[in-house]
Amino acid sequence: MGAVNQKGYACVPLSCYWKNSLVKCQIGLALGKKQHDKRKTLKDRDWERDKQRGFKKDLD
């Protein structure tokens, strides 16, 4: 938990399953995205959305 709180890591559930009356969850430690990666992801998502809107207008 120290790495999660201090260094920007995150706990990510890898798998969850039932065993008898308990739920077992396998977790992993992952490093979060950097700021420039987040900007690129948002830019790509916006481009894909705009591209789809353009194609829909052409079809109508």
C-alpha positions as CSV (number, residue, x, y, z in Angstrom):
1,M,0.0,0.0,0.0
2,G,3.0,2.3,0.5
3,A,3.7,2.4,-3.3
4,V,0.1,3.1,-4.1
5,N,0.0,6.1,-1.8
6,Q,3.4,7.6,-2.5
7,K,4.6,6.8,-6.0
8,G,1.5,7.0,-8.2
9,Y,0.9,3.3,-8.6
10,A,-2.5,1.8,-8.6
11,C,-3.9,-1.6,-7.5
12,V,-5.6,-3.3,-10.4
13,P,-7.8,-6.4,-10.1
14,L,-6.5,-9.0,-12.5
15,S,-9.0,-11.8,-11.8
16,C,-11.8,-12.5,-9.4
17,Y,-13.5,-15.8,-8.6
18,W,-15.5,-17.6,-6.0
19,K,-14.1,-20.3,-3.8
20,N,-16.7,-21.8,-1.4
21,S,-18.3,-18.7,0.2
22,L,-15.3,-16.4,-0.3
23,V,-14.4,-14.2,-3.2
24,K,-10.7,-14.4,-4.2
25,C,-9.3,-11.5,-6.2
26,Q,-5.8,-11.4,-7.7
27,I,-4.5,-7.9,-7.8
28,G,-1.5,-6.3,-9.5
29,L,0.5,-3.1,-9.1
30,A,0.3,-0.9,-12.1
31,L,1.9,2.5,-12.9
32,G,-0.5,5.2,-13.9
33,K,-0.3,7.1,-17.1
34,K,1.9,10.2,-17.5
35,Q,0.2,13.5,-18.3
36,H,1.4,13.5,-21.9
37,D,0.0,10.0,-22.4
38,K,-3.4,11.2,-21.1
39,R,-3.4,14.1,-23.5
40,K,-2.7,11.8,-26.4
41,T,-5.4,9.4,-25.4
42,L,-8.0,12.2,-25.2
43,K,-6.8,13.6,-28.5
44,D,-7.2,10.2,-30.2
45,R,-10.6,9.6,-28.7
46,D,-11.8,13.0,-29.9
47,W,-10.5,12.4,-33.4
48,E,-12.3,9.0,-33.6
49,R,-15.5,10.6,-32.4
50,D,-15.3,13.5,-34.9
51,K,-14.4,11.1,-37.7
52,Q,-17.5,9.0,-36.9
53,R,-19.7,12.1,-36.8
54,G,-18.4,13.1,-40.2
55,F,-19.2,9.8,-41.7
56,K,-22.7,9.8,-40.3
57,K,-23.4,13.2,-41.8
58,D,-22.2,12.1,-45.2
59,L,-24.5,9.1,-45.1
60,D,-27.6,11.1,-44.2
